[in-house]
Every structure is written in C-alpha cells, then in structure tokens.
C-alpha cells in the first residue's frame, strides 16, 4: 500500500475514534429521538444536498436498516445527478425549494427529520431545518462545528444549521474537508466527511435499535435481499408499515 493510502486510512480511523470519544451524548440524544418517533407512530425523514445526500441515503431502504427511514428528495440536489453538475450547488442557494418540497409531502408535526450539511452555511439546509421545526418536527442536524467560526453564512439571517436544530451531531470535519497534502497539490485532498457522517448516522440507528429491543419492541429491520427469504421478509414489513414509508407504491 502506498504511503498516501496509509495516511488516508489512518486519518479516517483517527477521525472515527474522535467521534466515538466525543459524540456519545449527541448520538444517545439522537437515538432517543428516533426511538420516541418510532414508538409514537411518527414518520422519519433524512435530507442532504450534494455529497451530503450520501449519508442521508445510506440509512434508507437497506439491509440491516430501519424500514421507517425515508429520503426527503428535493429536486436537483440529491447526489450529483444534474447537468451541469454545479447546478446542484446553485440550487442549494435557492430560497423556498426545500421548504416547498417538505410542505408538499407527508411530513407532519411529531415527525423526525435529519438534516445533513457539512458546512451548515447554505440557504437550503438552514431554511429547511427552521421550517421543519416551525411545523412541529424534531430536527437533528449533522454538521461540522468547525465551519461556523471560519466561514460566512449564506443564509440571509446569518444562521447556520447548528442554530436551528433540536439536536446537533458534530462530524468534526476540518474546514476544506481534506486530510492530506503533498507538494504540487494546491489544496488539501482525501476527504473523510462521507465516512464520518455515515458512521454518525449508522451509530444513531444502531443505538436506537438496541433501545427498542431492550424495551421489548421488535425493531422493524430490513433483511438482505441477497439471502434466501429476504425479499419476502422485506415485502411483509413494507406492507405492515405502508402508512409510514414513502419510497414504495
């Protein structure tokens, strides 16, 4: 393995260890909110724009995941799926797009929304989180708290995602999202933000599953469709929870 590959993996491991050491209380609080929503019959949504949509998608419709997780799909910003690619970044700065999407969907008071944004500075995640709270949803923000003191907010009120959430999980990503440097490269590279944020999201789900099971509540978990009986099991669960899932007909 090349030295840079080793450096990158060491940086990723160290970052995950830091999250393990420092974010326990936040993960517990987020898991408690998730458990409460499951028990009270609420709906659960995740959102992220651009690459922040990857951890939002990672907990939706997957083996070992909760059946009740839904992706809030805002047109043009989920992943890197528009042409030209930078249009997605521009759409993050368009007021009203995410809030209109939320209002047009099934979300209601008492539901839970995860909003993921590395910098937490763009219009869309801030506006969405604030609007969701005004509508009575519990909002969990997943962001890096290193950014607000280093970059300007793009929201017209100067707010960051951390300012408009009920619970904040700190991904602890350094400004610029790069762990490596070499002579001849004009900026840092080797981002670990996706790894860190996926780990935070999956940690919350894992703790919530454990809490539900400890209370005698069978967590509604998908099985792999690549093992015998998995597809039938998943179809049964989706039918049982059809009033709380919005990714199936």
C-alpha positions in Angstrom: 0.0 0.0 0.0 1.3 3.4 -0.9 2.2 5.9 1.9 -0.7 8.2 0.9 -3.2 5.4 1.1 -2.0 4.5 4.5 -2.1 8.1 5.6 -5.6 8.5 4.4 -6.8 5.3 6.2 -5.0 6.4 9.3 -6.7 9.8 9.2 -10.1 8.2 8.7 -9.6 5.8 11.6 -8.4 8.6 13.9 -11.4 10.7 12.9 -13.8 7.9 13.7 -12.1 7.4 17.0 -12.6 11.1 17.8 -16.3 10.8 17.0 -16.5 7.8 19.2 -14.8 9.6 22.1 -16.6 12.9 21.8 -20.1 12.4 20.3 -21.5 9.8 22.6 -24.0 12.1 24.3 -25.2 13.5 20.9 -25.6 10.1 19.4 -27.6 9.0 22.5 -29.9 12.0 22.3 -30.5 11.5 18.6 -31.2 7.8 19.2 -33.7 8.7 21.9 -35.5 11.0 19.5 -35.5 8.2 16.9 -36.9 5.7 19.4 -39.6 8.1 20.5 -40.7 8.7 16.9 -40.9 5.0 16.2 -42.9 4.3 19.3 -45.3 7.2 18.8 -46.1 6.3 15.2 -44.2 9.2 13.6 -42.5 9.4 10.3 -38.7 9.7 9.8 -37.0 11.6 7.1 -33.4 12.3 6.1 -32.1 15.0 3.9 -28.7 16.1 2.5 -27.8 18.0 -0.6 -24.9 17.1 -3.0 -22.5 14.7 -1.4 -24.3 15.2 1.9 -27.1 13.2 0.4 -24.9 10.1 0.6 -25.2 9.5 4.3 -28.9 10.5 4.1 -29.4 7.8 1.6 -27.3 5.2 3.4 -29.9 4.7 6.2 -32.8 4.3 3.7 -34.1 1.0 2.3 -31.0 -1.1 3.1 -30.2 -4.4 4.7 -29.9 -4.0 8.5 -31.7 -0.6 8.3 -34.9 0.6 9.8 -37.8 0.2 7.4 -39.2 3.5 8.6 -36.4 5.7 7.2 -37.4 7.9 4.3 -35.3 10.1 2.0 -36.6 13.7 1.6 -35.9 14.1 -2.1 -35.6 17.8 -3.2 -35.4 18.1 -7.0 -31.9 18.7 -8.4 -29.8 18.4 -5.2 -29.8 14.7 -4.3 -26.3 13.5 -5.2 -24.6 14.7 -8.3 -27.3 13.9 -10.8 -27.9 17.1 -12.7 -26.2 18.6 -15.7 -24.2 20.7 -15.4 -23.1 19.3 -12.0 -22.5 22.7 -10.4 -26.3 23.5 -10.9 -26.9 21.4 -7.8 -24.7 23.7 -5.8 -26.6 26.7 -7.1 -29.9 25.1 -6.2 -28.7 24.9 -2.5 -28.9 28.7 -2.5 -32.4 29.0 -3.9 -34.9 30.0 -1.2 -38.1 28.1 -0.8 -37.1 24.9 -2.8 -36.7 22.6 0.2 -39.4 24.0 2.3 -41.9 23.7 -0.6 -40.9 20.1 -1.0 -41.4 19.5 2.7 -44.9 21.1 2.6 -45.9 19.1 -0.5 -45.0 15.8 1.2 -46.4 13.7 4.1 -44.3 15.2 6.9 -46.3 16.4 9.9 -45.9 17.6 13.5 -44.3 14.9 15.6 -42.2 13.5 12.8 -38.4 13.4 12.8 -36.0 15.0 10.2 -32.3 14.5 9.9 -30.7 17.4 8.0 -27.1 16.8 6.9 -24.8 19.6 5.8 -21.1 19.6 6.2 -20.7 23.4 6.5 -24.2 24.2 7.6 -23.9 27.5 5.9 -26.1 27.2 2.8 -29.6 28.6 2.5 -31.3 25.2 1.8 -30.4 23.2 4.9 -30.8 26.1 7.3 -34.2 27.1 5.8 -35.4 23.5 5.8 -34.4 22.8 9.4 -36.0 26.0 10.6 -39.2 25.5 8.7 -39.5 21.9 9.8 -39.2 22.9 13.5 -41.8 25.6 12.9 -44.1 22.9 11.7 -43.6 20.8 14.8 -41.0 18.3 13.6 -38.0 17.4 15.7 -34.8 18.2 13.7 -31.4 16.6 14.1 -28.6 18.4 12.3 -25.5 16.6 11.3 -22.7 19.1 10.5 -19.2 20.2 11.3 -19.0 22.8 14.1 -15.6 23.9 12.8 -17.2 25.8 9.9 -19.4 28.5 11.6 -16.3 30.2 13.1 -14.4 30.0 9.9 -16.8 30.7 7.0 -19.7 33.2 6.5 -23.3 32.0 6.5 -25.1 32.2 3.1 -28.5 32.4 4.8 -30.0 35.9 4.7 -30.3 35.9 8.5 -26.7 34.8 9.1 -27.8 31.5 10.6 -26.0 28.1 10.4 -27.6 24.7 10.6 -26.5 24.3 14.2 -28.6 27.3 15.1 -32.0 25.9 14.0 -31.9 22.2 15.2 -33.1 20.4 18.3 -30.1 18.2 18.4 -26.7 18.7 16.7 -24.2 15.9 15.8 -20.7 17.3 15.1 -18.9 15.4 12.3 -15.7 17.3 13.4 -14.5 17.7 9.8 -11.9 20.3 9.3 -12.7 23.3 7.1 -11.9 22.3 3.5 -12.7 18.6 4.0 -9.2 17.3 3.1 -6.9 15.2 5.3 -3.8 15.0 3.0 -1.3 17.4 1.4 1.6 16.9 -1.0 4.0 19.2 -2.7 2.5 20.2 -6.0 -1.1 19.9 -5.0 -2.7 23.3 -4.5 -5.2 22.3 -1.9 -5.9 19.5 0.6 -7.4 16.3 -0.6 -8.5 12.9 0.8 -11.9 13.9 2.3 -13.4 11.8 5.2 -16.6 13.7 5.6 -18.8 11.0 4.0 -17.2 8.2 6.1 -17.6 10.2 9.3 -21.2 11.3 8.6 -22.3 7.8 7.5 -20.7 6.5 10.8 -22.7 9.0 12.8 -26.0 8.2 11.1 -25.5 4.4 11.4 -24.4 4.9 15.1 -27.7 6.6 15.8 -29.7 3.9 14.2 -27.7 1.2 16.0 -28.3 2.7 19.4 -32.0 3.2 18.6 -32.3 -0.5 17.5 -30.7 -1.6 20.8 -33.0 0.7 22.8 -36.2 -0.6 21.1 -35.1 -4.2 21.6 -34.4 -3.5 25.3 -37.9 -2.2 25.7 -39.4 -5.4 24.2 -40.2 -3.7 20.9 -39.1 -5.6 17.8 -37.2 -3.1 15.6 -38.6 -3.2 12.0 -35.3 -4.1 10.2 -34.7 -5.0 6.6 -33.0 -8.2 5.8 -30.7 -8.5 2.8 -32.5 -9.3 -0.4 -29.5 -11.4 -1.3 -30.2 -14.1 1.3 -33.0 -16.7 1.0 -36.3 -15.3 2.2 -35.0 -11.7 2.4 -37.2 -10.3 -0.3 -40.4 -11.8 1.2 -39.5 -10.6 4.6 -38.9 -7.1 3.4 -42.2 -7.0 1.4 -44.1 -8.1 4.5 -42.5 -5.3 6.6 -43.2 -2.7 4.0 -46.8 -3.8 3.8 -47.1 -3.6 7.6 -45.7 -0.1 7.7 -47.0 1.3 4.5 -48.5 4.3 6.2 -45.0 5.4 7.3 -42.9 4.7 4.3 -42.9 6.8 1.1 -40.4 5.0 -1.2 -42.8 2.3 -2.3 -46.1 2.1 -4.1 
